[in-house]
Amino acid sequence: MLRFWRATINSWNGLIFAVRSEQAIREELAALVLSVPLAWLIGTTPARRVEMVAAILLLLAVELLNTATEILAVRLTTDRDPQIAQVKDMGSAAVGVALIIAGLVWLFALAECLGWV
């Protein structure tokens, strides 16, 4: 139980640091807060509502990993390193893919709500 408690504290501390240091994390947390009531209005089933919110949570998780990668890369060297630049670009690409997934989930739910699907 102590291990679980410490892991929870570490996770909370990481989230707080990310919120304080990264605009993208703050924006995605705002999107998460907005997604709950919007999912309730747009989602046609409880499962669809959960999927919609989960898509935003996935985006937040990928952004947190990208942020951690970028901070670690900067910590390793301040020199311009092509391999580190590629790693950072791949992290950004992962966020882009997560954004596409979230967008598709929300567009499909909206189309379903409007009776287009």
C-alpha positions as CSV (number, residue, x, y, z in Angstrom):
1,M,0.0,0.0,0.0
2,L,2.9,2.4,0.7
3,R,4.3,1.8,-2.7
4,F,0.9,2.7,-4.3
5,W,0.8,5.8,-2.2
6,R,4.3,6.9,-3.2
7,A,3.5,6.2,-6.9
8,T,0.4,8.4,-6.6
9,I,2.3,11.2,-5.0
10,N,5.0,11.0,-7.8
11,S,2.3,11.0,-10.5
12,W,0.6,14.1,-8.9
13,N,4.0,15.9,-8.6
14,G,4.7,15.2,-12.3
15,L,1.3,16.5,-13.4
16,I,1.7,19.6,-11.3
17,F,5.2,20.3,-12.7
18,A,3.9,19.7,-16.3
19,V,0.9,22.1,-15.7
20,R,3.2,24.8,-14.4
21,S,5.8,24.5,-17.2
22,E,3.9,23.6,-20.3
23,Q,1.2,25.5,-22.1
24,A,0.1,22.5,-24.2
25,I,-0.6,20.5,-21.0
26,R,-2.8,23.4,-19.6
27,E,-4.7,23.5,-22.9
28,E,-5.3,19.8,-23.0
29,L,-6.5,19.9,-19.3
30,A,-8.9,22.6,-20.3
31,A,-10.1,20.4,-23.2
32,L,-10.5,17.5,-20.8
33,V,-12.6,19.7,-18.5
34,L,-14.8,20.8,-21.4
35,S,-15.0,17.3,-22.8
36,V,-17.0,15.8,-19.9
37,P,-20.1,18.0,-20.3
38,L,-19.8,18.1,-24.1
39,A,-19.5,14.3,-24.2
40,W,-22.7,14.1,-22.2
41,L,-24.5,16.3,-24.7
42,I,-23.0,14.8,-27.9
43,G,-22.5,11.1,-27.0
44,T,-25.4,9.0,-28.0
45,T,-24.6,6.1,-25.5
46,P,-22.6,5.9,-22.3
47,A,-19.9,3.9,-24.1
48,R,-19.6,6.7,-26.7
49,R,-19.3,9.3,-23.9
50,V,-16.5,7.3,-22.3
51,E,-14.7,6.9,-25.6
52,M,-14.8,10.7,-26.2
53,V,-13.3,11.5,-22.8
54,A,-10.8,8.7,-23.1
55,A,-9.6,10.1,-26.4
56,I,-8.8,13.4,-24.7
57,L,-7.1,11.5,-21.8
58,L,-5.0,9.6,-24.4
59,L,-4.0,13.0,-25.9
60,L,-3.0,14.2,-22.5
61,A,-0.9,11.1,-21.8
62,V,1.0,11.4,-25.1
63,E,1.6,15.1,-24.4
64,L,3.0,14.3,-21.0
65,L,5.4,11.7,-22.5
66,N,6.4,14.1,-25.2
67,T,7.1,16.8,-22.6
68,A,9.1,14.4,-20.5
69,T,11.2,13.4,-23.6
70,E,11.8,17.0,-24.5
71,I,12.9,18.0,-21.0
72,L,15.2,15.0,-20.8
73,A,16.7,15.8,-24.3
74,V,17.4,19.4,-23.2
75,R,19.0,18.1,-20.0
76,L,21.3,15.7,-21.9
77,T,22.9,18.4,-24.1
78,T,22.4,22.0,-25.1
79,D,24.3,21.4,-28.3
80,R,22.3,20.9,-31.5
81,D,22.3,17.2,-32.0
82,P,20.5,15.8,-35.1
83,Q,19.5,12.5,-33.3
84,I,18.0,14.4,-30.3
85,A,16.2,16.6,-32.8
86,Q,14.7,13.5,-34.4
87,V,13.6,12.1,-31.1
88,K,11.9,15.4,-30.3
89,D,10.2,15.4,-33.7
90,M,9.0,11.9,-33.1
91,G,7.5,12.9,-29.8
92,S,5.7,15.8,-31.6
93,A,4.5,13.4,-34.3
94,A,3.1,11.1,-31.5
95,V,1.1,14.1,-30.2
96,G,-0.1,14.8,-33.7
97,V,-1.3,11.2,-34.1
98,A,-3.1,11.4,-30.8
99,L,-4.8,14.7,-31.9
100,I,-6.0,13.0,-35.1
101,I,-7.4,10.1,-33.1
102,A,-9.2,12.4,-30.7
103,G,-10.5,14.5,-33.6
104,L,-11.8,11.4,-35.4
105,V,-13.5,10.1,-32.3
106,W,-15.2,13.4,-31.7
107,L,-16.2,14.0,-35.3
108,F,-17.7,10.5,-35.5
109,A,-19.6,11.1,-32.3
110,L,-20.9,14.4,-33.6
111,A,-21.9,12.9,-36.9
112,E,-23.7,10.1,-35.0
113,C,-25.5,12.7,-32.8
114,L,-26.7,14.6,-35.9
115,G,-27.9,11.4,-37.5
116,W,-25.3,11.4,-40.3
117,V,-24.0,8.0,-39.5
